[in-house]
Amino acid sequence: MNLTPLKTTKFGTTQEGDNMLWDKIQKRLDEYNLTVYKLSKITGIRDQTLRNYKTGTEPSFKNICKIADALNVNLDYFRD
């Protein structure tokens, strides 16, 4: 039985240590052969801010829109 606490975010419920949003971003980065640095240049979002999303910080609506545009997905892509 797994007793790892669940964390609920705007982008889904995950176990502690999981980050569904970042997994989806990383998947698209891999598909487009992009790095976090390159995504930061495309979106104008600091690369450290993007790395914070990897550790669980939730992006602002403005930033998630920029990321969605850069990765050629609609906002629903980031929802469950």
N, C-alpha and C positions, 0 to 999 in steps of 0.2 A: 504494500500500500504506500503510495507516494503522498507524503504530508507536506510537500513544498507549498508555501503560501501562494495564492493567486493574486495577481495584480490586474486591476481593471483600468483600462485607458480608453480614450476615444477611438483607438484603433484596434480594440479587441482585448480579450482576457487572456493572459498568459501566465505561465508559471514564472516564479522569480528567476531571473537570469535569462529568460527568453525575451525576444523583442521582435514581434511579428512585423511591425512597421519597418524596422531596419532590414529584416530578412527580405522583404519585398523590394526595398530600395536596392539592396545588394544584388538581388537577382537581376534587376534591370541594368545595374552598373556592369555586371558580368556579361549580359547579353550585348550591350553596346561597347564592351571593352573599355569602360571608363574607370577612372580612379576617383576617390573622394576629392582629391585636389582639382581634377578636371571639372567635376560637378560643381565645386565651389566657384570656379571661374565662370562657368556657364550661367549659374544662378545668381551670382553676386553674394552668396551666403558664405561667411568665413568657414574655412575647412574645419576649424576647431568646433564651431557650432554644429556642423554636420556630424562630426565624431561624437559630440554629446548626444545626438539622437541615437547613436549606436548603443550608448550606455543607458538609454531609457528616458532621456529628457524628451518631452513632447514638443514638436515644432509648433510655431505659431501658424495660424491659418494662411497668412501671407507667404510664409516659407514653404509650407506643404504645397501650395499652389505653384510656386516657382519650381519646386522639385518635380511635381507632376508634369509641368510643361517641359522641363528639360529631359525627362525620361519618356516623354510622349505617351503618357497615360492620363486617364481622367481621375478625379478624386476618389471615385468609387473603388478604384484599384486598391487603395490603401485601407479600405474598410473590410471587415470580416466577410 
